[in-house]
Amino acid sequence: MQRLDAVWEVSVEDVKPLIDEASAVFLLDVRHPEEFDTARIEGAFLCPLPEIPERIEEIRQAAEGRHIVAYCHHGHRSVQAVAFLREAGLGAARSMQGGIDAWSRRIDPNIPRY
């Protein structure tokens, strides 16, 4: 995999205004369902990382016209997801740096940390 740069990742502070414009972002949660049940960002679409290849068209249709921002616990799985999404032609996909843990620490402390 190529070295990541700012084009591949986006900070939680940059994601927040996109979420505030409800139609601007498609949040893709690539964690396991148990993690999603523990903590999630409202409106996120759950698709665990291993399921992305078989659900790519579903993701493409659900995200149509919006920026795709993938997230996981700390930002590692979401980077893998973005690599796959870009390979599948969704070149504007980004990974949220630090994942939901960073979101909880810096944006919404009401989201449980685990």
ABEGO torsion letter per residue (X at the ends): XBBBBAAABBBAAAAAAAAABAAABBBBBABBAAAAAABBBBGBBBBBAAAAAAAAAAAAAAABGBBBBBBBAAGAAAAAAAAAAAAAGBAABBBBBGEAAAAAAAABAABBBX
